[in-house]
Amino acid sequence: MQNRAAPAWTSDHFFAGARACIPVAISVAAYGVVWGVLAKQAGLSLLEVMLMSGLVFAGSAQFVALDLWTATPSTLPIGPIILATLIVNLRYLLLTATMRPLVRPGTEKRSAAAMWLLSDENWAMTVGEMAKGRGSIAFLVGGGATVWCAWMVATVFGRLIGSAIDDPTKYGLDFAFTATFLALLLGMWKGKADLLPWLVAALVAIISAKLIPGSWYILTGGIAGSFAGAIAERRRGYAHQS
C-alpha cells in the first residue's frame, strides 16, 4: 500500500540528512583509510580502488572482497567475489524495505534509484528520524551523499599512503569499523525491548562465524535478530490487546 503521507523531496531535508551524517562519516572515513591501505597491500591499483569504492560502496563487502583478491588478474576469483558480495549485502533487502513508508506515489522509480546511496549509517540515522515522525528519502540521500564522499576520499587516501602504513592496527584504525556500528547501535537504543533481538543476533553471528566459513555470520545474525524482534513485537501486541 502506498503511503500518501510520505514527505516530499526538499533541499532542506537533503541538507539536514547530510549534516546529521557528518559524525558517522568521520568514522566511516577512518576505516575507509584502513581499507585503502589493505587494498594497496592486496595489489589493487588506484583506478580499481576508485571504481570499487564508487560503484560498490559497501564497506563490509569490500573488506570481504579483499580477502579473496589476488594480485594476478588471470587468477582473480570473480565468481567467489561476486557471491561473497551478494551474501554480505543481502541485508540491504531488509534495510531498503523499511524505507517503503517514505516513498510517495509516483516516485517509486526515483526512490528505488536513491537506494543505491543507502548504507548502514545513513539508514540508521533515517530510521531514527522516522521514529520521531520525521525522515524522508531526501534525508536518506543527503546522508548517503555525505557518507559516500567520505568513503571515496578516505579509501583513495588510504591507497595513496598504503606504502607508508605497514600495520593499520598500530594506529588503532582497525577498530574504526567496529566503533561506528557500536555508536549506531547506541543511538538506536529504545529500551530493554531491544535487548533480546540484539543478543539473539550476536549469539547466532558468533556461532555461525565459528561453524561456517566465510561471512555467512553477517546474514545469519541479521536474519535471526530480525525474527527475534518480530516475534517479540507480536507478543507485545497480543499482550496489549488482552
C-alpha positions in Angstrom: 0.0 0.0 0.0 1.3 3.4 -0.9 1.9 5.9 1.9 0.3 9.3 0.8 1.6 10.9 4.0 5.2 10.4 2.9 7.1 13.7 2.9 8.0 15.4 -0.3 11.6 15.9 -1.5 13.0 19.2 -0.3 16.5 20.6 -0.3 16.1 21.3 3.5 15.6 17.6 4.1 18.6 16.7 1.9 21.0 19.1 3.8 19.6 18.0 7.1 20.5 14.4 6.3 23.9 15.5 5.0 24.6 17.4 8.3 23.3 14.6 10.5 25.6 12.0 9.0 28.8 14.1 9.4 29.8 12.4 12.7 29.4 8.9 11.4 31.0 9.9 8.1 34.1 10.7 10.1 34.2 7.2 11.5 33.5 5.8 8.0 36.5 7.7 6.8 38.6 6.2 9.5 38.0 2.6 8.4 37.9 3.7 4.8 41.6 4.6 5.2 42.2 1.1 6.6 40.5 -0.4 3.5 42.6 1.7 1.2 45.8 0.6 2.9 44.8 -3.0 2.7 43.8 -2.6 -0.9 47.3 -1.3 -1.7 48.8 -4.4 0.0 46.4 -6.6 -1.9 47.6 -5.2 -5.2 44.7 -3.1 -6.3 45.5 -0.1 -8.5 44.3 3.4 -7.7 41.7 3.1 -10.5 40.4 -0.2 -9.1 40.1 1.4 -5.7 38.2 4.3 -7.1 35.8 2.1 -9.1 35.2 -0.4 -6.3 34.5 2.3 -3.7 32.5 4.5 -6.0 30.3 1.7 -7.6 30.1 -0.9 -4.9 30.0 1.5 -1.9 29.7 -1.2 0.7 32.5 -1.3 3.3 31.8 -4.8 4.7 31.5 -6.4 1.2 34.7 -4.6 0.1 36.6 -5.9 3.1 35.4 -9.4 2.3 36.4 -9.0 -1.4 39.9 -8.0 -0.4 40.3 -11.4 1.4 39.6 -13.1 -2.0 41.6 -10.7 -4.1 44.8 -11.9 -5.9 47.5 -9.7 -7.4 47.3 -11.6 -10.7 44.3 -10.7 -12.8 44.2 -14.0 -14.6 43.7 -15.9 -11.3 41.2 -13.4 -9.8 38.2 -15.4 -8.4 35.4 -13.4 -9.9 32.7 -15.9 -9.0 33.5 -16.2 -5.3 33.9 -12.4 -5.0 30.5 -11.8 -6.6 28.9 -14.5 -4.4 30.5 -13.2 -1.2 29.4 -9.6 -2.0 25.9 -10.8 -2.6 25.8 -12.7 0.7 27.2 -9.9 2.7 24.8 -7.3 1.1 21.6 -9.3 1.3 20.8 -7.4 4.4 20.1 -4.4 2.2 16.9 -6.1 1.1 15.6 -5.7 4.7 17.0 -2.2 5.1 15.5 -0.8 1.9 12.2 -2.4 2.7 11.9 -0.4 5.9 12.2 2.8 3.8 8.9 2.0 1.9 6.8 4.3 4.1 8.8 7.3 2.9 8.1 6.6 -0.8 5.5 9.0 -2.3 3.1 7.8 -5.0 4.5 8.3 -8.5 8.2 8.5 -7.2 8.8 4.7 -6.9 11.5 4.6 -9.7 13.3 7.6 -8.4 13.2 6.4 -4.8 14.4 2.9 -5.9 17.4 4.6 -7.6 18.0 6.6 -4.4 18.5 3.3 -2.5 21.9 3.0 -4.2 23.1 5.6 -1.6 21.7 3.6 1.3 24.3 2.5 3.8 24.1 1.1 7.3 25.0 4.5 8.7 22.5 6.8 6.9 19.8 4.1 7.1 20.2 4.1 10.9 20.0 7.9 11.0 16.9 7.9 8.8 15.2 5.3 10.9 15.9 7.4 13.9 14.2 10.4 12.2 11.2 8.2 11.3 10.8 7.2 14.9 10.4 10.9 15.7 7.8 11.3 13.0 10.2 12.8 10.5 12.5 11.3 7.9 12.3 11.4 4.1 14.0 10.0 1.0 15.8 13.3 0.7 17.1 13.0 4.2 18.4 9.5 3.3 20.0 10.6 0.1 21.7 13.6 1.8 23.2 11.4 4.5 24.2 8.9 1.8 26.0 11.6 -0.2 28.0 12.6 2.9 29.0 9.0 3.7 29.8 8.3 0.0 32.1 11.3 -0.3 33.8 10.4 3.0 34.3 6.8 1.9 35.6 7.7 -1.6 38.1 10.3 -0.2 39.3 8.0 2.6 39.8 4.9 0.5 41.7 6.7 -2.2 43.8 8.4 0.5 44.4 5.1 2.2 45.5 3.6 -1.2 47.9 6.5 -1.8 49.6 6.2 1.6 49.4 2.4 1.7 53.1 2.1 1.3 53.8 4.2 4.4 51.4 2.4 6.8 52.5 -1.2 7.0 50.3 -2.1 10.0 46.9 -0.3 10.5 46.5 -1.9 13.9 49.4 0.0 15.2 47.4 3.2 14.9 44.1 1.7 16.1 42.5 2.2 12.7 41.3 -1.4 12.6 38.8 -0.6 15.4 37.1 2.2 13.5 34.7 -0.2 11.7 33.5 -1.7 15.0 33.3 1.7 16.7 31.0 3.1 14.0 28.5 0.3 14.4 28.6 0.5 18.2 27.8 4.2 18.0 24.9 3.5 15.7 23.5 0.8 18.0 23.7 3.1 21.0 21.9 5.8 19.0 19.1 3.4 18.1 18.6 2.0 21.6 15.0 2.5 22.7 14.9 0.4 25.9 15.0 -3.2 27.2 12.8 -4.4 24.4 15.8 -4.1 22.0 18.0 -6.3 24.1 16.5 -9.6 23.0 16.9 -9.3 19.2 20.4 -7.8 19.7 21.5 -10.7 21.9 20.0 -13.3 19.5 21.7 -11.6 16.5 25.0 -11.5 18.3 24.8 -15.1 19.6 23.8 -16.5 16.2 26.5 -14.5 14.4 29.2 -15.7 16.8 28.2 -19.4 16.4 28.0 -19.0 12.7 31.4 -17.4 12.5 32.8 -20.4 14.4 31.0 -23.1 12.4 30.5 -21.7 8.9 33.4 -20.5 6.7 33.2 -17.1 5.1 30.9 -14.2 6.0 27.6 -16.0 6.4 27.6 -14.9 10.1 26.5 -11.4 9.0 23.5 -12.7 7.2 22.5 -15.4 9.7 22.9 -12.9 12.6 20.8 -10.3 10.9 18.0 -12.7 10.0 17.9 -14.3 13.4 17.8 -10.9 15.2 15.1 -9.7 12.8 12.9 -12.8 13.5 13.5 -12.4 17.3 12.5 -8.8 17.1 9.4 -9.6 15.1 8.3 -12.3 17.5 8.9 -10.1 20.5 6.9 -7.3 18.9 4.0 -9.6 18.1 3.9 -10.9 21.6 3.8 -7.4 23.0 1.0 -6.6 20.6 -1.0 -9.6 21.9 -0.3 -8.6 25.5 -1.7 -5.1 24.8 -4.8 -6.5 23.1 -5.5 -8.7 26.1 
